């Protein structure tokens, strides 16, 4: 259900996500200043490494969690996912904190091995540099923790590429809460949600951007969710890849 910019703003206002006064102010069309990209499936290739690693980690510790259940958490805090299923499935009397720590450590080791050959989505780096060349700030937010994100960025030589990089362990709640996006705005010194666009590949990415009241809520189909699934969430645009973001922003923002 793609929305025009005006419709998107009014829908957010109606849902009490954006004050009515902000709609009128946003319609004055301040320029976009910040673009926040998700990482896994949006900037880097996603071949199921994360759900595979998570499923195996649960199995190794005797917890039964299906791939479908894991799939509903795509884009969320990975540590939060572990805590959720430990609370839900651990046997009475289990030291839940110890069990969650063991599962997460197993998961982290598997991710480290799986991403030894990590690759960027084709056109992703060029898209980021194109936006920066136009004077836009570019940040990332991710369900990975700081250690995992730094590992990925180090292997891709991306350290220093972004204005800010926000990870799920740096906020109280991960997606669909909007806090990582607000932290990215804080780090970039951008005041208005009408100056920000977020790009992601999961329903939770779009939900977080909507909950933040951002001007642009853009889904891409290079990762976890199909176009059909993404279109069920509130959004402003659905694109085949981040490679199309610079042209979109130039044409419509």
C-alpha positions as CSV (number, residue, x, y, z in Angstrom):
1,X,0.0,0.0,0.0
2,X,2.4,2.7,-1.2
3,X,1.6,6.1,0.1
4,X,2.3,9.5,-1.4
5,X,4.4,11.7,0.9
6,X,1.4,13.8,1.9
7,X,-0.7,10.6,2.5
8,X,2.1,9.1,4.5
9,X,2.4,12.2,6.8
10,X,-1.3,12.4,7.3
11,X,-1.5,8.6,8.1
12,X,1.2,9.0,10.7
13,X,-0.5,11.9,12.2
14,X,-3.8,10.0,12.4
15,X,-2.0,7.2,14.1
16,X,-0.6,9.7,16.7
17,X,2.9,9.0,15.4
18,X,3.3,12.5,14.1
19,X,1.6,15.6,15.5
20,X,-0.8,17.4,13.1
21,X,1.3,20.5,13.4
22,X,4.3,18.6,12.2
23,X,2.5,17.6,9.0
24,X,2.0,21.2,8.0
25,X,5.7,21.9,8.8
26,X,6.9,18.9,6.9
27,X,4.9,19.9,3.9
28,X,7.2,22.9,3.6
29,X,9.7,20.4,2.2
30,X,12.9,20.7,4.1
31,X,15.6,18.8,2.3
32,X,16.5,15.3,3.3
33,X,19.7,15.4,5.3
34,X,20.2,11.8,6.6
35,X,19.7,8.4,5.1
36,X,19.8,5.4,7.5
37,X,20.5,2.0,6.0
38,X,19.9,-1.4,7.6
39,X,22.9,-3.7,7.2
40,X,22.1,-7.4,6.7
41,X,20.1,-8.0,3.5
42,X,20.2,-4.3,2.7
43,X,23.8,-3.3,2.5
44,X,25.3,-6.8,2.7
45,X,24.2,-10.0,1.0
46,X,21.9,-12.3,2.9
47,X,22.0,-16.0,2.2
48,X,20.3,-17.1,5.4
49,X,23.4,-17.0,7.5
50,X,21.7,-15.4,10.5
51,X,18.7,-17.7,10.8
52,X,20.8,-20.8,10.2
53,X,23.3,-19.7,13.0
54,X,20.5,-18.8,15.4
55,X,18.6,-22.1,14.8
56,X,21.8,-24.2,15.3
57,X,22.6,-22.3,18.5
58,X,19.2,-23.0,19.9
59,X,19.4,-26.7,18.9
60,X,22.8,-27.1,20.5
61,X,21.4,-26.0,23.9
62,X,18.3,-28.2,23.6
63,X,15.7,-25.5,22.7
64,X,13.2,-26.1,19.9
65,X,12.7,-22.9,17.8
66,X,11.5,-23.2,14.2
67,X,12.8,-21.2,11.3
68,X,9.4,-19.6,10.9
69,X,9.6,-18.3,14.4
70,X,13.1,-17.0,13.9
71,X,11.9,-15.4,10.6
72,X,9.4,-13.2,12.5
73,X,12.4,-11.7,14.3
74,X,14.4,-10.8,11.2
75,X,15.7,-7.3,11.7
76,X,15.3,-7.3,15.4
77,X,17.9,-7.4,18.2
78,X,19.6,-10.8,18.0
79,X,20.3,-10.8,21.7
80,X,16.7,-9.9,22.3
81,X,15.5,-12.8,20.2
82,X,17.6,-15.2,22.3
83,X,16.2,-13.8,25.5
84,X,12.7,-14.1,24.2
85,X,12.9,-17.8,23.3
86,X,14.8,-18.7,26.4
87,X,12.1,-17.2,28.5
88,X,9.4,-19.0,26.4
89,X,11.0,-22.4,26.1
90,X,13.5,-23.0,28.9
91,X,12.6,-25.7,31.4
92,X,11.6,-24.7,34.9
93,X,14.6,-24.3,37.2
94,X,16.9,-23.4,34.3
95,X,19.4,-20.6,34.8
96,X,18.0,-18.5,32.0
97,X,20.8,-15.9,32.0
98,X,23.4,-18.6,31.7
99,X,21.5,-20.4,29.0
100,X,20.9,-17.2,27.0
101,X,24.6,-16.4,27.2
102,X,25.6,-19.8,25.9
103,X,23.2,-19.6,23.0
104,X,24.3,-16.1,22.1
105,X,28.0,-17.0,22.2
106,X,27.3,-20.0,20.0
107,X,25.4,-17.8,17.6
108,X,28.1,-15.1,17.5
109,X,30.8,-17.7,16.7
110,X,28.7,-19.1,13.9
111,X,28.1,-15.6,12.4
112,X,31.8,-14.8,12.6
113,X,32.6,-17.9,10.6
114,X,29.7,-17.4,8.1
115,X,30.7,-13.8,7.3
116,X,34.3,-14.5,6.6
117,X,33.5,-13.9,2.9
118,X,30.9,-11.3,3.5
119,X,30.0,-9.3,0.3
120,X,28.2,-6.0,-0.2
121,X,25.0,-5.9,-2.2
122,X,26.0,-4.9,-5.8
123,X,25.9,-1.1,-6.1
124,X,25.6,-0.5,-2.3
125,X,28.9,1.2,-1.8
126,X,28.4,3.3,-5.0
127,X,25.0,4.3,-3.7
128,X,26.4,5.4,-0.3
129,X,29.2,7.4,-1.9
130,X,26.8,9.0,-4.4
131,X,24.6,10.2,-1.5
132,X,27.6,11.5,0.3
133,X,28.8,13.3,-2.8
134,X,25.5,15.2,-2.8
135,X,26.1,16.3,0.8
136,X,23.8,13.8,2.5
137,X,24.7,12.1,5.7
138,X,24.6,8.3,5.7
139,X,24.3,6.1,8.8
140,X,23.5,2.5,9.5
141,X,21.3,0.7,12.1
142,X,21.4,-3.1,12.7
143,X,20.1,-5.9,14.8
144,X,23.7,-7.1,15.1
145,X,25.6,-6.1,18.2
146,X,28.6,-3.8,18.2
147,X,31.2,-6.6,18.0
148,X,29.4,-8.3,15.1
149,X,28.9,-5.0,13.2
150,X,32.5,-4.0,13.6
151,X,33.6,-7.4,12.4
152,X,31.5,-7.1,9.2
153,X,32.6,-3.5,8.6
154,X,36.2,-4.4,9.2
155,X,36.1,-7.2,6.6
156,X,34.5,-4.8,4.0
157,X,36.8,-1.9,4.8
158,X,33.8,0.2,5.8
159,X,35.2,1.6,9.0
160,X,34.8,5.4,8.7
161,X,32.5,5.1,5.7
162,X,29.4,6.2,7.7
163,X,28.5,9.2,9.8
164,X,27.1,6.9,12.4
165,X,26.7,3.2,13.0
166,X,24.1,2.2,15.6
167,X,23.8,-1.4,16.9
168,X,21.0,-3.1,18.8
169,X,23.0,-3.4,22.0
170,X,23.3,0.4,22.2
171,X,19.5,1.0,22.7
172,X,17.0,-0.2,25.3
173,X,14.8,-1.8,22.7
174,X,15.6,-2.9,19.1
175,X,13.2,-2.9,16.2
176,X,10.3,-2.3,15.8
177,X,11.1,0.4,18.4
178,X,12.5,3.5,16.7
179,X,15.3,4.1,19.1
180,X,18.2,3.1,16.8
181,X,16.9,5.6,14.2
182,X,16.7,8.4,16.8
183,X,20.3,7.6,18.0
184,X,21.4,7.9,14.3
185,X,19.7,11.3,14.1
186,X,21.4,12.3,17.4
187,X,24.8,11.2,16.2
188,X,24.4,13.0,12.9
189,X,23.0,16.2,14.6
190,X,19.8,16.0,12.5
191,X,16.8,17.4,14.4
192,X,13.7,16.7,12.3
193,X,12.2,13.3,11.3
194,X,11.0,15.0,8.1
195,X,14.7,15.2,7.1
196,X,15.4,11.5,7.4
197,X,14.9,8.5,5.2
198,X,15.4,4.9,6.4
199,X,16.0,1.9,4.1
200,X,15.6,-1.8,5.1
201,X,14.7,-5.3,3.9
202,X,12.4,-6.5,6.7
203,X,8.9,-5.7,8.0
204,X,10.5,-4.7,11.3
205,X,12.7,-2.2,9.4
206,X,9.7,-0.6,7.9
207,X,7.8,-0.7,11.2
208,X,10.6,1.0,13.1
209,X,10.9,3.8,10.4
210,X,7.1,4.3,10.6
211,X,7.2,4.4,14.4
212,X,9.8,7.1,14.2
213,X,7.6,9.1,11.9
214,X,10.3,9.4,9.2
215,X,9.8,11.2,5.9
216,X,10.9,8.2,3.9
217,X,10.1,4.5,4.7
218,X,11.8,2.5,2.0
219,X,11.9,-1.3,1.6
220,X,14.3,-3.2,-0.5
221,X,13.8,-6.8,-1.8
222,X,17.4,-8.0,-1.6
223,X,17.1,-9.6,1.8
224,X,14.7,-11.4,4.1
225,X,11.3,-10.4,2.8
226,X,9.5,-10.5,-0.5
227,X,8.1,-7.4,-2.2
228,X,4.6,-8.8,-1.4
229,X,5.4,-9.0,2.3
230,X,7.0,-5.6,2.5
231,X,4.0,-4.0,0.8
232,X,1.8,-5.1,3.7
233,X,3.7,-2.6,5.9
234,X,3.4,1.1,5.8
235,X,6.0,2.5,3.4
236,X,6.7,5.2,1.0
237,X,8.6,3.2,-1.6
238,X,9.6,-0.4,-2.3
239,X,12.8,-0.8,-4.4
240,X,14.7,-3.7,-5.9
241,X,17.9,-2.7,-4.2
242,X,19.8,0.1,-2.4
243,X,21.4,0.9,-5.7
244,X,18.2,2.6,-6.7
245,X,18.1,4.9,-3.6
246,X,20.1,7.8,-5.0
247,X,17.9,8.2,-8.1
248,X,14.8,7.9,-6.0
249,X,15.9,10.6,-3.6
250,X,16.9,12.9,-6.4
251,X,13.6,12.5,-8.2
252,X,11.1,12.5,-5.3
253,X,12.7,14.1,-2.3
